[in-house]
Amino acid sequence: MKGHNMAASRRVKRARLEMIGDFLEFCRQPRIPQEIRENVGLTVRDLHETIVTTMAVGLLKAFDTKGLKPQYKTTDKGNTYVDLYLNLKTLLETADLARNPIVANQE
C-alpha cells in the first residue's frame, strides 16, 4: 500500500465521529471506495453507511467517472469538519500527554 495508511496505525475500535473524521481527511483528494476501505480501515458496511451519511449532510460529494468506479471527495463543509476534528484530536492528545508524562517520555 502506498502513502499514509491510517488503518495500520489505528487498530482500536473507533467512535463514529472519529471514523468520519478519518474518512473525510482521507477523501480530501478524490478516492475510489476500495482505496478508502484499505486506508481508513472500514468494512464494506461501514463504508456504505459513511458515504450515505456524509453525502446526506453535505460533507462528501461523488464524481461521475463515466463508467469507471465512482470517486468521492470531501466538500468545503467536510473540510471544515476535518479541520475541527484534527484540532480537537491534537488538543486531547496534548491533554493525555500532560496527564501521563511517563508514557510521553517512553514514546
ZIVENBEL-V605861 format. One record per residue. RES is the residue in one small letter. PHI is phi in radians with two decimals (999 if undefined). NEAR is the number of other C-alpha atoms within 12 Angstrom. Layout:
# ZIVENBEL-V605861
RES,PHI,NEAR
RES,PHI,NEAR
This chain:
# ZIVENBEL-V605861
m,999,12
k,-1.69,9
g,1.30,12
h,-1.27,17
n,-2.00,21
m,-1.17,27
a,-1.11,25
a,-1.17,17
s,-1.57,13
r,-2.19,18
r,-1.62,12
v,-1.53,12
k,-1.18,13
r,-1.80,19
a,-1.25,12
r,-1.01,17
l,-1.14,21
e,-1.21,24
m,-1.07,32
i,-1.13,36
g,-1.05,33
d,-1.13,38
f,-1.05,46
l,-1.18,42
e,-1.08,35
f,-1.15,33
c,-1.50,34
r,-1.11,28
q,-1.87,21
p,-0.98,25
r,-2.37,29
i,-1.59,25
p,-0.95,31
q,-1.06,20
e,-1.09,30
i,-1.12,38
r,-0.99,28
e,-1.16,24
n,-1.57,30
v,-1.74,35
g,1.36,29
l,-1.93,30
t,-1.34,19
v,-1.03,17
r,-1.10,13
d,-1.07,23
l,-1.06,29
h,-1.04,20
e,-1.08,18
t,-1.20,32
i,-1.07,34
v,-1.06,19
t,-1.12,21
t,-1.22,32
m,-1.23,23
a,-1.11,15
v,-1.80,16
g,1.42,21
l,-1.61,30
l,-2.45,36
k,-2.26,29
a,-1.80,25
f,-1.93,21
d,-1.39,14
t,-1.87,13
k,0.91,8
g,1.55,8
l,-1.52,10
k,-1.08,16
p,-1.14,20
q,-2.11,25
y,-2.19,35
k,-2.46,31
t,-1.15,34
t,-1.44,26
d,-1.04,18
k,-1.09,20
g,-1.15,31
n,-1.13,28
t,-1.10,20
y,-1.00,28
v,-1.07,29
d,-1.05,20
l,-1.16,20
y,-1.06,23
l,-1.15,21
n,-1.11,15
l,-1.14,17
k,-1.04,18
t,-1.11,14
l,-1.05,14
l,-1.20,14
e,-1.13,17
t,-1.10,15
a,-1.13,14
d,-1.09,15
l,-1.14,17
a,-1.17,14
r,-1.36,12
n,-2.19,14
p,-1.11,14
i,-1.15,11
v,-1.11,12
a,-1.09,14
n,-1.27,9
q,-1.45,8
e,-1.35,8
